Amino acid sequence: MPIEQTMTEQTMTEQTAIRQTIIGIVAQFLPEHAEALRPEDDVFKLGCTSLMAVAIADRVSRELEIEYTLLSLLSAPTIGGIEAVVEASLAARREEADDSIEEGEL
């Protein structure tokens, strides 16, 4: 199997896991929508309150081990938006780790 295909499959699996984690977190606060959450769903239009938003941001931050703030949620309040911010943060972390490894090899 080509390396590129393996990397694509790994990335897709990671994205699916991230999305499922986000959906699980949001569903804890909006259980009436748990079965039907989609990437385009805006958590505020689904009934998320400001207190829920603070809790969702905190939970995303802790469970995915990234810096994710209330401002992040307010800036991109859809499931897909949350996912995009998380993926960008994880990509930046991987890039920093790769840079650290390369510097250590010099």
Residue, then its C-alpha position, 0 to 999 in steps of 0.5 A: m500500500p502506498i505511503e500516501q494512501t496510508m497517510t490519507e487513511q490515517t488522517m481520515t480516521e483521525q478526523t472521524a475520531i475528532r468529529q465523534t468526540i466533538i459530537g459526543i461532547v456537544a450531545q452531553f449538553l444538547p441531548e435532544h439533538a444527540e442522534a442528529l448532529r451534523p457538521e453544519d449544525d450551529v450549537f447556538k441555534l440548537g439551544c446552547t446557552s452561554l454557560m453550556a458554551v463555556a462548558i463545551a469549550d472547556r470539555v473540548s480543551r480537556e478531552l482533546e488536549i488542546e487550547y480551545t477557548l470560548l472565543s474559539l467556539l463563538s468564532a466557529p459555532t458549528i460542529g464542523g467549525i469546532e472540528a476545523v479549529v481542533e484539527a488546526s491546533l493538532a496540526a500545529r502541534r504536530e508541526e512543532a513536534d516535527d520541528s523539534i525532532e529535526e532540530g534535535e537531529l542537527 
